Every structure is written in structure tokens, then in C-alpha cells.
Amino acid sequence: YRLSYPGLWLIALFASSNAFLWRINMTKAMSLSLVLMIAGIHLLFQRKYAWLMPLAFLYVWTYSLWVMLGAATFIWAEVILWSERFLEWRPLVWTTLGVVAGFIINPYFPQNVWLFYEHVLIRATAGGFSTSVGGEWYPFNTWEFLSNCSVAFIAMGVGYISCRVADKRGSQKPLFFLIFSTLLLIADARSRRWVEYWAPFAVLFAAFSLQSILKLGVADKGTKNS
């Protein structure tokens, strides 16, 4: 996407949160989940919506947080509705078809549907679990949250300040990351296990928001010179 200062954003990504680095190095599904999530967003931005079906199918087989892809698809459809004044239904349909196929064409069907339902119930409960769960299910305390994710919080602040919505088409990607990263921040405030998703998307939010300002500045300079 030809973002300016890619080295800076790479450093910001690695410095965004030590909890992010710790969790992303676990031999668990969240690293692959993050890759699939980035791939899905790329397909949305490129409007290659048909590819969302196989991606959603693979995501359902990989990890229960495929719901993030569904959320991203819905947010993108809302951004297109706001900026272009038409309902972009294709990504919603292709993603839904992929999710349904992933559940049905599955060696664990229909038990996998019940397992996902149980996961939703336990993730919707802030405490009082019937089984013993790790500390990742509980929130950071305030100071720990701020100190652990200070760069991610700075990135969110930069993104909020830099995000300009006057140019509707030009602000589609920053607006998408604004909504998506804010939802992840809220989820992370509730359960620290979301940090591996919120921290990198906070950096992406800042990068895309600043890029829109830099492009506007270059355009204004070119107009003055002409």
C-alpha cells in the first residue's frame, strides 16, 4: 500500500506491546489467525470478495476467532455504504458462505457447532467460570495495561488525531481501521488475550491515517507549485 516510513511502522509494531510479542511467540493458533485476518482485510481493500469464501472456510477450520473476519467484513460494508452510498453485499455473502461451509464440511460436525456456542458463552462472561481458566481471560489492571501497551496507545492517539473523513473515498481504509482497532481495544480492556490483535492493528490504524494526511500535503504542494 506504499505507506511512508515502513521501517518506522515495523519498529512500532515490535514495540507496540511486550504482551503482544509474548503471546505471538506461543505455539498456538493466534499467529496464524493474525495472518489470515490480514489476508482477509487485504482482500476487502482490493475488492476481491470471492476469495473471502475459501479464506473464511480455512479460518473456521483454524481458529474460533474467525468471527473477527465476519466483523471486518461488516465494518467494510458499512464504510462503503457511508462513502459510496451503496450497500456492498458481496463480501458479506461470500464470507457467510465460507463460514457455513467450514462448519458443515467438517469432520467434527455437528459437535463443532456446539463447541463454538460454548466458547461464545464463556467469552461473554467476565468471570465466575465453571472451569479453571488462565489469567489471559481477565483484564489488565489500569497501570499494567497502559505501561504494557504504551506504544499501541500512542498509535491509537495518532490515528484518532490524523484520521480525516472529509475525503470519503480517501478515508475508507483509515476509517475501517479506526472502527476495527477501537473494537479490539474495547475487547482487550475486557480480556488481555486480545492484545495480540489490538496492538498490531493500532499501529496499522496510525500508519494508514497518517498516510492520508501525507498524501493530502503532497497534493496541496503540487497544486501550489502548478
MARROVEX-128354 format. One line per field, with one value per residue: x, y, z of N, C-alpha, C in turn; residue in three letters. Coordinates in nm, 4 decimals. Layout:
! MARROVEX-128354
n_xx X; ... .
n_yy Y; ... .
n_zz Z; ... .
ca_xx X; ... .
ca_yy Y; ... .
ca_zz Z; ... .
c_xx X; ... .
c_yy Y; ... .
c_zz Z; ... .
marke Ala; ... .
! end
This chain:
! MARROVEX-128354
n_xx 0.0808; 0.2168; 0.2905; 0.4286; 0.7490; 0.8042; 0.9873; 0.9750; 0.7163; 0.7439; 0.9195; 0.7551; 0.5545; 0.6880; 0.7456; 0.5043; 0.3694; 0.4740; 0.3332; 0.2034; 0.4227; 0.5009; 0.2754; 0.2424; 0.4532; 0.3919; 0.3256; 0.0655; -0.2633; -0.3044; -0.1115; -0.1216; -0.3876; -0.3810; -0.2403; -0.4252; -0.6289; -0.5182; -0.4861; -0.7551; -0.8430; -0.6858; -0.7982; -1.0514; -0.9871; -0.8807; -1.1004; -1.1529; -1.3647; -1.4701; -1.2707; -1.2880; -1.4501; -1.3099; -1.1097; -1.2509; -1.3550; -1.1169; -1.0367; -1.2353; -1.1805; -0.9377; -0.9352; -1.1333; -1.1786; -1.2605; -1.4683; -1.3793; -1.3119; -1.5649; -1.6633; -1.4900; -1.5613; -1.8266; -1.7840; -1.6377; -1.8324; -2.0098; -1.8491; -1.8175; -2.0854; -2.1234; -1.9348; -1.9640; -2.2289; -2.3790; -2.4939; -2.2639; -2.2888; -2.1632; -1.9113; -2.0161; -2.1865; -2.0111; -1.8314; -2.0055; -2.0942; -1.8528; -1.8029; -2.0254; -1.9858; -1.7412; -1.8174; -1.9999; -1.8811; -1.6921; -1.4982; -1.5852; -1.8447; -2.1795; -2.0785; -1.8869; -2.0267; -2.1708; -1.9554; -1.8462; -2.0570; -2.0453; -1.7965; -1.8558; -2.0333; -1.8670; -1.6800; -1.8330; -1.8695; -1.7571; -1.6371; -1.6312; -1.6103; -1.7020; -1.5106; -1.1569; -0.9648; -0.7038; -0.5035; -0.5181; -0.7769; -0.8785; -0.8957; -0.6269; -0.4864; -0.5278; -0.2836; -0.0974; -0.1968; -0.1650; 0.1161; 0.2184; 0.1257; 0.2009; 0.3054; 0.1190; -0.1066; -0.0221; -0.0097; -0.2827; -0.3774; -0.2435; -0.3631; -0.6361; -0.6182; -0.5165; -0.6904; -0.8890; -1.2029; -1.3185; -1.2588; -1.4209; -1.3814; -1.1049; -1.0627; -1.1448; -0.9955; -0.8447; -1.0699; -1.1898; -0.9902; -0.9976; -1.2510; -1.2316; -0.9937; -1.0626; -1.2758; -1.1301; -0.9634; -1.1481; -1.2263; -0.9818; -0.9469; -1.1250; -1.0443; -0.7279; -0.6302; -0.6782; -0.4779; -0.2873; -0.4107; -0.5173; -0.2911; -0.1147; -0.3011; -0.3593; -0.1245; -0.1345; -0.3618; -0.2692; -0.0678; -0.2051; -0.3792; -0.2080; -0.0894; -0.2887; -0.2954; -0.0369; -0.0476; -0.2398; -0.1022; 0.1061; -0.0454; -0.1564; 0.0783; 0.1614; -0.0458; -0.0088; 0.2432; 0.1844 .
n_yy -0.1218; 0.1105; 0.2697; 0.5437; 0.5624; 0.2823; 0.1385; 0.2662; 0.1990; -0.0736; -0.0944; 0.0228; -0.1699; -0.3953; -0.2838; -0.2334; -0.3692; -0.5607; -0.7792; -0.8536; -0.9462; -1.1605; -1.3322; -1.3793; -1.5371; -1.7809; -2.1296; -2.1491; -2.1032; -1.8335; -1.6800; -1.7700; -1.7062; -1.4269; -1.3770; -1.4765; -1.2964; -1.0524; -1.1162; -1.1377; -0.8721; -0.7471; -0.8611; -0.7458; -0.4713; -0.4774; -0.5548; -0.8127; -1.0103; -1.2697; -1.4441; -1.4429; -1.6475; -1.9118; -1.8357; -1.7776; -2.0298; -2.1758; -2.0352; -2.0940; -2.3632; -2.3329; -2.1665; -2.0426; -1.7727; -1.6765; -1.5112; -1.2518; -1.1988; -1.1942; -0.9679; -0.7710; -0.7758; -0.6850; -0.4268; -0.3125; -0.3158; -0.1311; 0.0978; 0.1338; 0.1796; 0.4240; 0.5897; 0.5566; 0.5329; 0.2998; -0.0346; -0.2702; -0.5830; -0.8163; -0.9038; -0.9781; -1.1900; -1.3819; -1.4314; -1.5332; -1.7684; -1.9093; -1.9466; -2.1015; -2.3285; -2.4099; -2.4935; -2.7023; -2.8800; -3.0575; -3.2621; -3.2802; -3.2051; -3.2415; -3.1496; -2.9507; -2.7150; -2.6923; -2.6719; -2.4250; -2.2601; -2.2917; -2.1717; -1.9078; -1.8433; -1.8601; -1.6641; -1.4436; -1.4042; -1.2342; -1.3287; -1.5802; -1.8444; -2.1798; -2.3681; -2.3937; -2.1243; -1.9527; -1.6577; -1.4978; -1.4610; -1.2611; -0.9059; -0.6610; -0.4748; -0.1195; 0.0389; -0.1534; -0.2170; 0.0272; 0.0687; -0.1664; -0.1632; 0.0795; 0.1959; 0.1076; 0.2437; 0.5060; 0.4947; 0.4597; 0.7083; 0.8786; 0.7874; 0.8560; 1.1352; 1.1899; 1.0828; 1.1614; 1.2405; 1.3900; 1.3629; 1.1268; 0.8886; 0.8694; 0.8240; 0.5714; 0.3365; 0.4246; 0.4852; 0.2365; 0.0991; 0.2581; 0.1985; -0.0827; -0.1258; 0.0122; -0.1395; -0.3708; -0.2690; -0.2193; -0.4829; -0.5836; -0.4390; -0.5668; -0.8332; -0.9653; -1.1350; -1.0459; -0.8848; -0.9543; -0.9018; -0.6414; -0.4674; -0.4798; -0.3889; -0.1382; -0.0033; -0.0227; 0.1308; 0.3893; 0.4172; 0.4097; 0.6250; 0.8475; 0.8367; 0.9256; 1.1962; 1.2737; 1.2275; 1.4161; 1.6488; 1.6402; 1.6612; 1.9167; 2.0712; 2.0225; 2.1468; 2.4164; 2.4642; 2.4336 .
n_zz 0.0000; -0.0210; 0.2015; 0.3771; 0.5374; 0.6182; 0.7748; 1.0230; 1.1051; 1.1275; 1.3432; 1.5369; 1.5442; 1.6571; 1.9005; 2.0107; 2.2186; 2.4929; 2.5764; 2.3444; 2.1879; 2.3471; 2.3442; 2.0718; 2.0126; 2.1138; 2.0619; 1.9326; 1.7866; 1.7345; 1.5982; 1.3299; 1.2935; 1.2974; 1.0623; 0.8734; 0.9202; 0.8367; 0.5665; 0.4924; 0.5255; 0.3342; 0.1013; 0.1182; 0.0877; -0.1699; -0.3025; -0.3842; -0.3494; -0.3803; -0.3049; -0.0359; 0.0481; 0.0355; 0.2151; 0.4535; 0.5008; 0.5542; 0.7790; 0.9698; 1.0127; 1.1315; 1.3658; 1.6344; 1.6392; 1.3965; 1.3790; 1.3817; 1.1185; 1.0064; 1.1416; 1.0419; 0.7731; 0.7866; 0.8897; 0.6788; 0.4766; 0.5858; 0.5823; 0.3058; 0.2410; 0.3704; 0.2410; -0.0366; -0.0850; -0.1384; -0.0813; -0.0185; -0.0704; -0.1447; -0.0143; 0.2339; 0.1701; 0.0496; 0.2610; 0.4547; 0.3263; 0.3180; 0.5932; 0.6746; 0.5150; 0.6217; 0.8763; 0.8224; 0.6327; 0.7778; 0.9889; 1.2497; 1.2662; 1.3915; 1.6313; 1.6465; 1.6120; 1.8500; 2.0267; 1.9508; 2.0256; 2.3048; 2.3497; 2.2820; 2.4884; 2.7184; 2.6614; 2.6712; 2.9339; 3.2097; 3.4390; 3.7035; 3.6047; 3.5259; 3.4935; 3.5494; 3.4362; 3.2541; 3.3374; 3.1138; 3.0370; 3.1859; 3.2604; 3.2161; 3.4923; 3.5327; 3.5295; 3.4500; 3.1998; 3.0586; 3.0745; 2.9658; 2.7058; 2.5901; 2.3507; 2.1648; 2.2591; 2.2101; 1.9327; 1.8747; 1.9600; 1.7787; 1.5457; 1.5883; 1.5934; 1.3415; 1.1550; 0.8884; 0.7646; 0.5709; 0.2994; 0.1544; -0.0018; 0.0076; 0.2737; 0.3393; 0.4121; 0.6464; 0.8098; 0.8321; 0.9830; 1.2097; 1.3266; 1.3532; 1.5064; 1.7365; 1.8366; 1.8971; 2.0943; 2.2990; 2.3473; 2.4362; 2.6686; 2.8244; 2.8279; 2.8460; 2.6531; 2.4011; 2.3180; 2.1278; 1.8919; 1.9022; 1.9400; 1.6996; 1.5072; 1.6000; 1.5369; 1.2570; 1.2141; 1.2860; 1.0905; 0.8385; 0.8742; 0.9064; 0.6575; 0.4839; 0.5445; 0.4688; 0.1929; 0.1252; 0.1881; -0.0018; -0.2337; -0.2011; -0.2097; -0.4685; -0.6064; -0.5372; -0.6514; -0.9190 .
ca_xx 0.0000; 0.3081; 0.2901; 0.5547; 0.8267; 0.7713; 1.0768; 0.9214; 0.5993; 0.7916; 0.9690; 0.6377; 0.4866; 0.7609; 0.7465; 0.3673; 0.3306; 0.5503; 0.2375; 0.1843; 0.5380; 0.4986; 0.1675; 0.2575; 0.5579; 0.3406; 0.2919; -0.0798; -0.3247; -0.3294; -0.0207; -0.1833; -0.5123; -0.3472; -0.2067; -0.5497; -0.7050; -0.4550; -0.5203; -0.8942; -0.8527; -0.6285; -0.8988; -1.1553; -0.9356; -0.8640; -1.2342; -1.1517; -1.4542; -1.4950; -1.1659; -1.3224; -1.5143; -1.2110; -1.0387; -1.3380; -1.3583; -0.9918; -1.0330; -1.3219; -1.1072; -0.8139; -0.9457; -1.2702; -1.1911; -1.2990; -1.5704; -1.3165; -1.3242; -1.7025; -1.6751; -1.4186; -1.6431; -1.9409; -1.7338; -1.6045; -1.9582; -2.0625; -1.7636; -1.8548; -2.2180; -2.1083; -1.8513; -2.0050; -2.3753; -2.4457; -2.4693; -2.1733; -2.3347; -2.0857; -1.8230; -2.0978; -2.2366; -1.9011; -1.7802; -2.1060; -2.0886; -1.7318; -1.8196; -2.1218; -1.9190; -1.6396; -1.8820; -2.0689; -1.7816; -1.6008; -1.5046; -1.6435; -1.9846; -2.2242; -2.0252; -1.8112; -2.1214; -2.1976; -1.8331; -1.8373; -2.1591; -1.9914; -1.6909; -1.9201; -2.0877; -1.7625; -1.6154; -1.9262; -1.8752; -1.6369; -1.5773; -1.7132; -1.6106; -1.7271; -1.3840; -1.0417; -0.9095; -0.5822; -0.5161; -0.5414; -0.9198; -0.9159; -0.8373; -0.5136; -0.5203; -0.5117; -0.1442; -0.0327; -0.2453; -0.1021; 0.2607; 0.2466; 0.0848; 0.2124; 0.3231; -0.0100; -0.1937; 0.0242; -0.0527; -0.4253; -0.3918; -0.2015; -0.4660; -0.7563; -0.5908; -0.4836; -0.7954; -0.9708; -1.3146; -1.3753; -1.2461; -1.4844; -1.3152; -0.9674; -1.0569; -1.2070; -0.9084; -0.8275; -1.1947; -1.2043; -0.9008; -1.0455; -1.3593; -1.1861; -0.8977; -1.1337; -1.3458; -1.0297; -0.9204; -1.2522; -1.2153; -0.8583; -0.9702; -1.2072; -0.9709; -0.5938; -0.5953; -0.6982; -0.3689; -0.2136; -0.4835; -0.5327; -0.1648; -0.0729; -0.3983; -0.3431; -0.0151; -0.1864; -0.4525; -0.1872; 0.0037; -0.2962; -0.4346; -0.1048; -0.0656; -0.3883; -0.2528; 0.0831; -0.0916; -0.3087; 0.0012; 0.1735; -0.1391; -0.1652; 0.2053; 0.1600; -0.1402; 0.0533; 0.3517; 0.1291 .
ca_yy 0.0000; 0.2244; 0.3562; 0.6114; 0.5237; 0.1446; 0.0971; 0.3207; 0.1208; -0.2062; -0.0775; 0.0455; -0.2982; -0.4779; -0.2161; -0.1963; -0.4289; -0.6822; -0.8894; -0.8966; -1.0272; -1.2845; -1.4207; -1.4151; -1.6388; -1.9092; -2.2244; -2.1580; -2.0673; -1.6910; -1.6251; -1.7984; -1.6306; -1.2890; -1.3785; -1.4910; -1.1726; -0.9553; -1.1579; -1.1015; -0.7267; -0.7176; -0.8959; -0.6427; -0.3478; -0.4989; -0.5894; -0.9484; -1.0641; -1.4130; -1.5162; -1.4482; -1.7757; -2.0115; -1.7872; -1.7982; -2.1751; -2.2127; -1.9699; -2.1720; -2.4855; -2.2991; -2.0998; -1.9979; -1.6282; -1.6394; -1.4060; -1.1237; -1.1783; -1.1513; -0.8298; -0.6853; -0.7690; -0.5975; -0.2888; -0.2646; -0.2893; -0.0055; 0.2059; 0.1548; 0.2411; 0.5640; 0.6676; 0.5448; 0.5372; 0.1778; -0.1480; -0.3699; -0.7078; -0.9321; -0.9621; -1.0407; -1.3183; -1.4763; -1.4688; -1.6191; -1.8989; -1.9768; -1.9867; -2.2122; -2.4462; -2.4533; -2.5653; -2.8244; -2.9712; -3.0615; -3.3966; -3.2747; -3.1594; -3.1083; -3.1160; -2.8261; -2.6041; -2.6818; -2.6235; -2.2814; -2.1981; -2.2881; -2.0706; -1.7757; -1.8224; -1.8358; -1.5378; -1.3366; -1.3987; -1.1676; -1.4039; -1.6864; -1.9564; -2.3098; -2.4397; -2.3083; -2.0624; -1.8767; -1.5144; -1.4286; -1.4347; -1.1497; -0.7807; -0.5978; -0.3587; 0.0010; 0.0772; -0.2591; -0.2024; 0.1447; 0.0519; -0.2802; -0.1343; 0.2246; 0.2331; 0.0853; 0.3550; 0.6232; 0.4747; 0.4891; 0.8536; 0.9336; 0.7539; 0.9372; 1.2743; 1.2015; 1.0298; 1.2662; 1.1783; 1.4845; 1.2938; 0.9995; 0.7759; 0.8618; 0.7870; 0.4411; 0.2446; 0.4730; 0.4729; 0.0944; 0.0658; 0.3283; 0.1214; -0.2173; -0.1221; 0.0571; -0.2577; -0.4588; -0.2049; -0.2460; -0.6248; -0.6027; -0.3838; -0.6644; -0.9586; -0.9396; -1.2271; -0.9783; -0.7916; -0.9903; -0.8461; -0.4960; -0.3943; -0.4557; -0.3111; 0.0003; 0.0515; -0.0077; 0.2459; 0.5103; 0.4238; 0.4459; 0.7584; 0.9455; 0.8344; 1.0096; 1.3349; 1.2949; 1.2380; 1.5441; 1.7512; 1.6354; 1.7138; 2.0635; 2.1287; 2.0188; 2.2489; 2.5475; 2.4766; 2.4497 .
ca_zz 0.0000; -0.0360; 0.3192; 0.4037; 0.6571; 0.6601; 0.8834; 1.1473; 1.1453; 1.1693; 1.4803; 1.6219; 1.5599; 1.7532; 2.0302; 2.0464; 2.3465; 2.5222; 2.5829; 2.2056; 2.1486; 2.4249; 2.3007; 1.9318; 2.0059; 2.1607; 1.9557; 1.9309; 1.6578; 1.7136; 1.4975; 1.2006; 1.2898; 1.2624; 0.9195; 0.7989; 0.9355; 0.7473; 0.4302; 0.4696; 0.5091; 0.2029; 0.0014; 0.1250; 0.0296; -0.3138; -0.3519; -0.4394; -0.2479; -0.3966; -0.2327; 0.1060; 0.0792; 0.0805; 0.3332; 0.5689; 0.5219; 0.6211; 0.9107; 1.0589; 1.0458; 1.2018; 1.4959; 1.6611; 1.6243; 1.2610; 1.3895; 1.3502; 0.9745; 0.9857; 1.1885; 0.9468; 0.6519; 0.8155; 0.9015; 0.5447; 0.4076; 0.6403; 0.5329; 0.1655; 0.2416; 0.4095; 0.1498; -0.1763; -0.0872; -0.1841; 0.0061; -0.0756; -0.0093; -0.1898; 0.0874; 0.3377; 0.1200; 0.0317; 0.3923; 0.5183; 0.2604; 0.3633; 0.7329; 0.6787; 0.4580; 0.7163; 0.9863; 0.7777; 0.5741; 0.8919; 1.0495; 1.3838; 1.2589; 1.4364; 1.7638; 1.6381; 1.6291; 1.9929; 2.0908; 1.9256; 2.1109; 2.4408; 2.3518; 2.2842; 2.6229; 2.8172; 2.6302; 2.7066; 3.0796; 3.2595; 3.5496; 3.7583; 3.5135; 3.5872; 3.4875; 3.5757; 3.3158; 3.2792; 3.3583; 2.9874; 3.0211; 3.2720; 3.2111; 3.2822; 3.5729; 3.4511; 3.5113; 3.3721; 3.0627; 2.9983; 3.0633; 2.8795; 2.5675; 2.5758; 2.2104; 2.0992; 2.2961; 2.1362; 1.7940; 1.8683; 1.9689; 1.6496; 1.4480; 1.6123; 1.5575; 1.1992; 1.0676; 0.8277; 0.6939; 0.4747; 0.1715; 0.1882; -0.0664; 0.0547; 0.4153; 0.3602; 0.4865; 0.7838; 0.8858; 0.8645; 1.0935; 1.3283; 1.3883; 1.3861; 1.6171; 1.8566; 1.8884; 1.9561; 2.2185; 2.3983; 2.3819; 2.5127; 2.8021; 2.8959; 2.8389; 2.7950; 2.5459; 2.2737; 2.2921; 2.0059; 1.7776; 1.9098; 1.9277; 1.5607; 1.4323; 1.6431; 1.4563; 1.1211; 1.2175; 1.2813; 0.9629; 0.7299; 0.8985; 0.8741; 0.5129; 0.4171; 0.5635; 0.3873; 0.0537; 0.1114; 0.1868; -0.1321; -0.3330; -0.1825; -0.2552; -0.6152; -0.6547; -0.5211; -0.7475; -1.0531 .
c_xx 0.0846; 0.2976; 0.4274; 0.6171; 0.7937; 0.8611; 1.0280; 0.8045; 0.6379; 0.8435; 0.8529; 0.5620; 0.5552; 0.7604; 0.6068; 0.3261; 0.4163; 0.4588; 0.2071; 0.2975; 0.5372; 0.3947; 0.1859; 0.3657; 0.5145; 0.3110; 0.1422; -0.1328; -0.3303; -0.2336; -0.0767; -0.3134; -0.4869; -0.3119; -0.3332; -0.6336; -0.6502; -0.4888; -0.6641; -0.9116; -0.7949; -0.7287; -1.0129; -1.1088; -0.9208; -0.9958; -1.2349; -1.2364; -1.4754; -1.3921; -1.1923; -1.3874; -1.4125; -1.1339; -1.1213; -1.3492; -1.2349; -0.9860; -1.1174; -1.2519; -0.9873; -0.8367; -1.0866; -1.2871; -1.2078; -1.4046; -1.5115; -1.3241; -1.4657; -1.7227; -1.6082; -1.4995; -1.7620; -1.8968; -1.7015; -1.7308; -2.0197; -1.9811; -1.7975; -1.9918; -2.2088; -2.0374; -1.9008; -2.1560; -2.4391; -2.4044; -2.3850; -2.2009; -2.2456; -1.9897; -1.8992; -2.1446; -2.1243; -1.8441; -1.8763; -2.1043; -1.9663; -1.7427; -1.9128; -2.0582; -1.8137; -1.6965; -1.9387; -1.9718; -1.6671; -1.6118; -1.5713; -1.7884; -2.0778; -2.1677; -1.9476; -1.9010; -2.1510; -2.0753; -1.8170; -1.9380; -2.1094; -1.8807; -1.7494; -1.9724; -1.9780; -1.6907; -1.7050; -1.9373; -1.7456; -1.5676; -1.6704; -1.7223; -1.6311; -1.6035; -1.2711; -0.9857; -0.7874; -0.6084; -0.5425; -0.6877; -0.9648; -0.8456; -0.7079; -0.5668; -0.4768; -0.3661; -0.0699; -0.0715; -0.1736; 0.0474; 0.2971; 0.2232; 0.0987; 0.2259; 0.1926; -0.1083; -0.1534; -0.0201; -0.2013; -0.4495; -0.3544; -0.3078; -0.5907; -0.7362; -0.5763; -0.5963; -0.8857; -1.0796; -1.3785; -1.3712; -1.2966; -1.4136; -1.1729; -0.9542; -1.1164; -1.1214; -0.8806; -0.9532; -1.2205; -1.1179; -0.9406; -1.1510; -1.3082; -1.0920; -0.9635; -1.2108; -1.2478; -0.9760; -1.0209; -1.2454; -1.0922; -0.8719; -1.0503; -1.1334; -0.8353; -0.5540; -0.6170; -0.5801; -0.2938; -0.2851; -0.4895; -0.4019; -0.1211; -0.1718; -0.4003; -0.2339; -0.0610; -0.2825; -0.3738; -0.1199; -0.0873; -0.3553; -0.3336; -0.0791; -0.1641; -0.3522; -0.1325; 0.0459; -0.1606; -0.2074; 0.0755; 0.0843; -0.1499; -0.0386; 0.2108; 0.0687; -0.0790; 0.1638; 0.2993; 0.0669 .
c_yy 0.1275; 0.3230; 0.4191; 0.5593; 0.3814; 0.0947; 0.1446; 0.2368; -0.0212; -0.2007; -0.0588; -0.0842; -0.3836; -0.4160; -0.1914; -0.2482; -0.5512; -0.8024; -0.9427; -0.9868; -1.1617; -1.3811; -1.4654; -1.5206; -1.7725; -2.0002; -2.2533; -2.1004; -1.9173; -1.6276; -1.6470; -1.7210; -1.4867; -1.2783; -1.3880; -1.3637; -1.0642; -0.9877; -1.1192; -0.9526; -0.6839; -0.7486; -0.7945; -0.5144; -0.3588; -0.5344; -0.7213; -1.0356; -1.2147; -1.4966; -1.5217; -1.5810; -1.8827; -1.9669; -1.8095; -1.9464; -2.2204; -2.1565; -2.0478; -2.3007; -2.4562; -2.2541; -2.0447; -1.8469; -1.5863; -1.5293; -1.2681; -1.0941; -1.1344; -1.0073; -0.7334; -0.6677; -0.6754; -0.4516; -0.2317; -0.2319; -0.1576; 0.1138; 0.2370; 0.2215; 0.3891; 0.6463; 0.6667; 0.5352; 0.4168; 0.0629; -0.2512; -0.5032; -0.8267; -0.9882; -1.0307; -1.1791; -1.4204; -1.5219; -1.5622; -1.7594; -1.9775; -2.0269; -2.1070; -2.3401; -2.5003; -2.5300; -2.7000; -2.9262; -2.9833; -3.2003; -3.3982; -3.2278; -3.2701; -3.0669; -2.9842; -2.7040; -2.5827; -2.6288; -2.4731; -2.2057; -2.1871; -2.1835; -1.9298; -1.7450; -1.7872; -1.7043; -1.4191; -1.3189; -1.3401; -1.2453; -1.5127; -1.8069; -2.0874; -2.3979; -2.3415; -2.2548; -1.9813; -1.7284; -1.4368; -1.3940; -1.3120; -1.0226; -0.7446; -0.5004; -0.2342; 0.0353; -0.0259; -0.2475; -0.0876; 0.1253; -0.0603; -0.2480; 0.0135; 0.2675; 0.2135; 0.1973; 0.4829; 0.6146; 0.5045; 0.6392; 0.9221; 0.9080; 0.8387; 1.0821; 1.2899; 1.1602; 1.1425; 1.2001; 1.2727; 1.4253; 1.1516; 0.8807; 0.7593; 0.8157; 0.6495; 0.3491; 0.2956; 0.4582; 0.3274; 0.0589; 0.1379; 0.2444; -0.0132; -0.2161; -0.0740; -0.0585; -0.3537; -0.4008; -0.2311; -0.3915; -0.6513; -0.5475; -0.4807; -0.7959; -0.9424; -1.0303; -1.1650; -0.8906; -0.8250; -0.9426; -0.6940; -0.4231; -0.3755; -0.3732; -0.1654; 0.0685; 0.0726; 0.1111; 0.3761; 0.5264; 0.4688; 0.5846; 0.8670; 0.9518; 0.9229; 1.1573; 1.3673; 1.3094; 1.3707; 1.6574; 1.7560; 1.6936; 1.8658; 2.1320; 2.1314; 2.1233; 2.3871; 2.5694; 2.4983; 2.5890 .
c_zz 0.0000; 0.0808; 0.3382; 0.5332; 0.7048; 0.7733; 1.0185; 1.1964; 1.1870; 1.3123; 1.5772; 1.6463; 1.6652; 1.8929; 2.0847; 2.1824; 2.3723; 2.5376; 2.4430; 2.1619; 2.2199; 2.3705; 2.1559; 1.9139; 2.0642; 2.0409; 1.9601; 1.8004; 1.6328; 1.6120; 1.3575; 1.1852; 1.2473; 1.1143; 0.8346; 0.8055; 0.8425; 0.6017; 0.3967; 0.4471; 0.3751; 0.0922; 0.0007; 0.0569; -0.1217; -0.3830; -0.4293; -0.3478; -0.2597; -0.3200; -0.0829; 0.1440; 0.1185; 0.2037; 0.4593; 0.6019; 0.5986; 0.7624; 1.0112; 1.1019; 1.1357; 1.3454; 1.5121; 1.6484; 1.4790; 1.2638; 1.3611; 1.2013; 0.9399; 1.0282; 1.0914; 0.8191; 0.6714; 0.8238; 0.7642; 0.4647; 0.4560; 0.5914; 0.3878; 0.1563; 0.2751; 0.3027; 0.0056; -0.1947; -0.1562; -0.0929; -0.0662; -0.0070; -0.0407; -0.0844; 0.2003; 0.2950; 0.1095; 0.1655; 0.4632; 0.4580; 0.3051; 0.5056; 0.7435; 0.6255; 0.5542; 0.8342; 0.9412; 0.7196; 0.6738; 0.9568; 1.1862; 1.3834; 1.3080; 1.5730; 1.7612; 1.6550; 1.7770; 2.0681; 2.0710; 2.0110; 2.2539; 2.4529; 2.3586; 2.4234; 2.7218; 2.7899; 2.6612; 2.8570; 3.1326; 3.3698; 3.5956; 3.6683; 3.5890; 3.5845; 3.5105; 3.4447; 3.3544; 3.2951; 3.2317; 2.9652; 3.1001; 3.2251; 3.2834; 3.3873; 3.4951; 3.4247; 3.4273; 3.2248; 2.9918; 2.9758; 2.9664; 2.7329; 2.5351; 2.4300; 2.1334; 2.1329; 2.2232; 1.9904; 1.7784; 1.8738; 1.8393; 1.5438; 1.4644; 1.5672; 1.4063; 1.1068; 1.0184; 0.7433; 0.5926; 0.3342; 0.1915; 0.1253; -0.0147; 0.1985; 0.4423; 0.4461; 0.6282; 0.8693; 0.9236; 0.9853; 1.2220; 1.4005; 1.4378; 1.5058; 1.7460; 1.9195; 1.9561; 2.0870; 2.3298; 2.4437; 2.4679; 2.6538; 2.8884; 2.9204; 2.7717; 2.6793; 2.4074; 2.2347; 2.1646; 1.8801; 1.7841; 1.8816; 1.7820; 1.4807; 1.4775; 1.5616; 1.3119; 1.1106; 1.2076; 1.1454; 0.8492; 0.7497; 0.8653; 0.7242; 0.4386; 0.4301; 0.4762; 0.2402; 0.0280; 0.1049; 0.0547; -0.2403; -0.3242; -0.2339; -0.4064; -0.6732; -0.6471; -0.6246; -0.8887; -1.0697 .
marke Tyr; Arg; Leu; Ser; Tyr; Pro; Gly; Leu; Trp; Leu; Ile; Ala; Leu; Phe; Ala; Ser; Ser; Asn; Ala; Phe; Leu; Trp; Arg; Ile; Asn; Met; Thr; Lys; Ala; Met; Ser; Leu; Ser; Leu; Val; Leu; Met; Ile; Ala; Gly; Ile; His; Leu; Leu; Phe; Gln; Arg; Lys; Tyr; Ala; Trp; Leu; Met; Pro; Leu; Ala; Phe; Leu; Tyr; Val; Trp; Thr; Tyr; Ser; Leu; Trp; Val; Met; Leu; Gly; Ala; Ala; Thr; Phe; Ile; Trp; Ala; Glu; Val; Ile; Leu; Trp; Ser; Glu; Arg; Phe; Leu; Glu; Trp; Arg; Pro; Leu; Val; Trp; Thr; Thr; Leu; Gly; Val; Val; Ala; Gly; Phe; Ile; Ile; Asn; Pro; Tyr; Phe; Pro; Gln; Asn; Val; Trp; Leu; Phe; Tyr; Glu; His; Val; Leu; Ile; Arg; Ala; Thr; Ala; Gly; Gly; Phe; Ser; Thr; Ser; Val; Gly; Gly; Glu; Trp; Tyr; Pro; Phe; Asn; Thr; Trp; Glu; Phe; Leu; Ser; Asn; Cys; Ser; Val; Ala; Phe; Ile; Ala; Met; Gly; Val; Gly; Tyr; Ile; Ser; Cys; Arg; Val; Ala; Asp; Lys; Arg; Gly; Ser; Gln; Lys; Pro; Leu; Phe; Phe; Leu; Ile; Phe; Ser; Thr; Leu; Leu; Leu; Ile; Ala; Asp; Ala; Arg; Ser; Arg; Arg; Trp; Val; Glu; Tyr; Trp; Ala; Pro; Phe; Ala; Val; Leu; Phe; Ala; Ala; Phe; Ser; Leu; Gln; Ser; Ile; Leu; Lys; Leu; Gly; Val; Ala; Asp; Lys; Gly; Thr; Lys; Asn; Ser .
! end
